Amino acid sequence: MPSSDHQKSYAVVADQLRQASTFLFVPGNRPDRFQSAARSQADVVIMDLEASVHPLSKGVAREQVSLWLAAHSPGIPTLVRLNRPETPDAMLDLQALATIAGIGLMCSGAEIGPNLDRILKAALGQFPVVLLIETALGVEQANQLATLPGVCRLAFGNMDYATELNLGREGWGLIYPSSRLVVASKCAGLAAPIAGVTASIRDRQAIDRDAKFERSLGFGAKMCIHPEQVPWVHEAFEPSEQELAWARRIIEATAESHAIGLDGEMVDRPVIERARRILARAKTQAD
């Protein structure tokens, strides 16, 4: 049974995770980086117990993360990325976090099955969960995964997925799985999913290219592997001045009619709704 502290913080953290657009990873075995990550411009910090931690260091990382969270208030929403549900480490991770309130969990390699069910059952009402979908099977199960109890958002593990399917570096093979996650999230009433990382740490051109492409596919956020990437991703996911000007013109022009012509283009309900969403997103980010 979740404690009252967990119950009070659950809804708050879940709402923060839904609204966030930047998620910054920090290795769980690097406590020297925890505070700087928490002070970054990221909306959410992901304390990683999985991919960035050597198998022989799992126990140490688990202890360092749980002790730090128990002793500090991070100041920004925090996820802990658990080891994959099929591994013994996953439940050990969860047990180490049992008394920590005000955080969420990220489940790696999410696929339908008893292993994931066990994690979600233990987390329900205590930790909101982001499911990281990294496999072909996970992509095909996206609609089911999005509706599991306690899931507040989906994320795409682009690197693992591309490796599993032996995809080229051009990125075209990521369009299908991206669209699956976007549609599954919408149908389940979740926020737009979180796009995967860009491996080029300090290449702003690569970050801009990837983030803008991912946003065009319907992603609402992106994971980062270095603090320097965070402001670039923020900028890419914010409506541009050109988009805002367009949206304002649409709203002003359609104040008295829901179907008009503007600049040679038909403006009807879907276009008006898109304009409203652009303005609403800009207001949310400004707040």
ChimeraX attribute file (.defattr): number of C-alpha atoms within 10 A of each C-alpha:
attribute: neighborCount
match mode: 1-to-1
recipient: residues
	/A:1	9
	/A:2	17
	/A:3	13
	/A:4	11
	/A:5	13
	/A:6	20
	/A:7	16
	/A:8	15
	/A:9	18
	/A:10	21
	/A:11	16
	/A:12	14
	/A:13	22
	/A:14	22
	/A:15	14
	/A:16	15
	/A:17	25
	/A:18	19
	/A:19	16
	/A:20	19
	/A:21	26
	/A:22	25
	/A:23	28
	/A:24	26
	/A:25	23
	/A:26	25
	/A:27	21
	/A:28	28
	/A:29	23
	/A:30	15
	/A:31	16
	/A:32	10
	/A:33	12
	/A:34	22
	/A:35	14
	/A:36	12
	/A:37	21
	/A:38	21
	/A:39	13
	/A:40	17
	/A:41	19
	/A:42	26
	/A:43	20
	/A:44	23
	/A:45	26
	/A:46	27
	/A:47	28
	/A:48	24
	/A:49	28
	/A:50	23
	/A:51	14
	/A:52	15
	/A:53	19
	/A:54	12
	/A:55	11
	/A:56	8
	/A:57	12
	/A:58	20
	/A:59	17
	/A:60	13
	/A:61	23
	/A:62	26
	/A:63	15
	/A:64	17
	/A:65	23
	/A:66	20
	/A:67	15
	/A:68	14
	/A:69	19
	/A:70	14
	/A:71	9
	/A:72	9
	/A:73	13
	/A:74	18
	/A:75	11
	/A:76	19
	/A:77	23
	/A:78	25
	/A:79	26
	/A:80	28
	/A:81	27
	/A:82	25
	/A:83	24
	/A:84	23
	/A:85	22
	/A:86	18
	/A:87	11
	/A:88	10
	/A:89	19
	/A:90	22
	/A:91	19
	/A:92	16
	/A:93	23
	/A:94	20
	/A:95	13
	/A:96	15
	/A:97	21
	/A:98	17
	/A:99	15
	/A:100	18
	/A:101	21
	/A:102	24
	/A:103	25
	/A:104	24
	/A:105	24
	/A:106	26
	/A:107	26
	/A:108	25
	/A:109	22
	/A:110	27
	/A:111	27
	/A:112	14
	/A:113	10
	/A:114	11
	/A:115	16
	/A:116	21
	/A:117	15
	/A:118	14
	/A:119	20
	/A:120	22
	/A:121	12
	/A:122	16
	/A:123	20
	/A:124	16
	/A:125	19
	/A:126	29
	/A:127	32
	/A:128	27
	/A:129	27
	/A:130	27
	/A:131	28
	/A:132	25
	/A:133	28
	/A:134	24
	/A:135	24
	/A:136	16
	/A:137	14
	/A:138	22
	/A:139	23
	/A:140	15
	/A:141	18
	/A:142	24
	/A:143	19
	/A:144	14
	/A:145	24
	/A:146	24
	/A:147	17
	/A:148	16
	/A:149	15
	/A:150	18
	/A:151	22
	/A:152	25
	/A:153	26
	/A:154	29
	/A:155	27
	/A:156	29
	/A:157	22
	/A:158	21
	/A:159	16
	/A:160	16
	/A:161	22
	/A:162	18
	/A:163	12
	/A:164	12
	/A:165	11
	/A:166	10
	/A:167	14
	/A:168	11
	/A:169	9
	/A:170	7
	/A:171	11
	/A:172	9
	/A:173	15
	/A:174	18
	/A:175	12
	/A:176	12
	/A:177	21
	/A:178	24
	/A:179	17
	/A:180	15
	/A:181	30
	/A:182	26
	/A:183	19
	/A:184	23
	/A:185	24
	/A:186	15
	/A:187	12
	/A:188	16
	/A:189	13
	/A:190	18
	/A:191	20
	/A:192	23
	/A:193	30
	/A:194	30
	/A:195	30
	/A:196	26
	/A:197	23
	/A:198	22
	/A:199	13
	/A:200	13
	/A:201	15
	/A:202	13
	/A:203	12
	/A:204	14
	/A:205	11
	/A:206	14
	/A:207	22
	/A:208	19
	/A:209	12
	/A:210	20
	/A:211	27
	/A:212	17
	/A:213	14
	/A:214	23
	/A:215	19
	/A:216	11
	/A:217	15
	/A:218	18
	/A:219	27
	/A:220	22
	/A:221	27
	/A:222	27
	/A:223	26
	/A:224	26
	/A:225	19
	/A:226	18
	/A:227	20
	/A:228	16
	/A:229	24
	/A:230	23
	/A:231	14
	/A:232	17
	/A:233	24
	/A:234	21
	/A:235	13
	/A:236	22
	/A:237	24
	/A:238	19
	/A:239	18
	/A:240	13
	/A:241	9
	/A:242	8
	/A:243	14
	/A:244	17
	/A:245	13
	/A:246	14
	/A:247	22
	/A:248	16
	/A:249	13
	/A:250	21
	/A:251	18
	/A:252	9
	/A:253	17
	/A:254	18
	/A:255	9
	/A:256	9
	/A:257	11
	/A:258	14
	/A:259	14
	/A:260	14
	/A:261	11
	/A:262	12
	/A:263	6
	/A:264	7
	/A:265	8
	/A:266	10
	/A:267	18
	/A:268	15
	/A:269	12
	/A:270	10
	/A:271	16
	/A:272	19
	/A:273	13
	/A:274	13
	/A:275	20
	/A:276	17
	/A:277	14
	/A:278	18
	/A:279	18
	/A:280	12
	/A:281	15
	/A:282	16
	/A:283	10
	/A:284	9
	/A:285	14
	/A:286	8
	/A:287	6
